[in-house]
Amino acid sequence: MTHPVTPILTLVLAVTFSIAAGGTQALPNQSAAATTPANVARVYVQTAKGVNVYTTSSTGMLTLVSGSPFKNTVGLMIGTAGSHLITVGTHYIHSYAIKSTGGIGAQAAQTNSALYASGECGTTLGGTIDRTGTEAYIQQGTFDYACNGLQSFEIDATTGAFTFGGVAWSFCGTGGCAIRSPFVVAGNNGHGYTFSEAYCDNSFAAFYRDRFGVMNLDYPNITFPPPGGGMGPYYSPVSMASDNQNVPMGHMAVALQKNYEYPCGPSLPPVLASYTNDYYGNLFYNGATLKPAIYPASMAINPQGNLLAVSGPGSAGMKEGPGLQVFHFNGAKPITGYSNILTTDPINSVAWDKSNHLYATSRATNKLYVFTITPTSIKPVAGSPFTLSGPSALVVRPM
């Protein structure tokens, strides 16, 4: 697979800081005292020993919820819907009741995605919960480019039960392709985006949500940065993230690479581009691009819509390595530089809460990083990074 793109701006590092030397620390396992700051989020971290659940205070202090690690879940966590935690396995989708403490209760419901349209496409490739917590969008696909699909399931707020709504599939028409990106729901909750790989080339796949909550394949207008240096305009998306804005337009950060020997030739380094998505799902490229210092395998925009976290485990053949970096996200205006590389550890998942805390897991180094980040300051939470056993999926649920 090639990853095309042209660097246009040199990253200006606006903030530098250092983490105090010393070994990592285990997370505290204690009850919150009455004098502690208000709690702002529950954090669910899937580890090799089960799911650890933490309560985050307004100062970023983490308290382990009694009963962690919870070992009753099956599959990979994809998010929360109301008072339920949702996971996906090889075929089954599961919901688990969330207790008042934040702990994980018994399984509430499950359904076999293989029994529905596009289930013949193979195992699930993950999923996404919509912004209202009422729909689960499950990606199906084979790794030989033969079949793919995006299933929609309504989630009952009371029971956690799943009701199949429909499927969008055959993203590539008569040609074969495979889904290669997590599904991203736009701020208006009316559109969604991913990208598909057709052998060497990655392309956007766009969807619109109907009145029943089902995502349907769409064909909006998607613009790209202008070609430069005499190279052809063959761009491949690498990752994307959406802000929360829903009227009149929302915004997305998209990492792109440009291929200068279409379709399977060498790629230029990845860049970050800002896009505006309108009421009809069109994506319009805005302004200049910016080259990150790490390979942008995954991204997340904070709830306030002004900071972009970029992370990744590294990429073979690219000089951009693994790590975590934060940028100023400016909506329709170009993305601008902010932090240096906050860690060079390979990062496999990243998420924000609503109180300026950024969480990142590194399965390779058994670490959970937590930072307090505003547009003017970056500070590791006391004790960060914390040592865990094989952390993978990460879900943050505001309180």
Buried (B, 14 or more C-beta within 10 A) or exposed (E): BBBBBBBBBEBEEEBEEEEEEEEBEEBEEEEEEEEBEEBBBBBBBBBEEBBBBBBBBBBBBBBBBEBBBBEEBEBBBBBBBBBBBBBBBEBBBBBBBBBEEBBBBEBBBBBEBBEBBBBEBBBBBBBBBBBEBBBBBBBBBBEEBEBBBBBBBBBBBEEBBBEBBBBBBBBBEEEBBBBBBBBBBBBBBBBBBBBBBBEBBBBBBBBBBEEEBBBBBBEBEBEBBEBEEEBEBBBBBBBBBBBBBBEEBBBBBBBBBBBBBBEEEEBBBBBBBBBBBBEEBBBBBBBBBBBBBBBBBBBBBBBBBBBBBBBBBBBEEBEBBBBBBBBBBBBEEBBBBBBBBBBBBBBBBBBBBBBBBBBBBBBBBBBBBBBBBEBEEBBBBEBBBBBBEEBBBBBBBEE
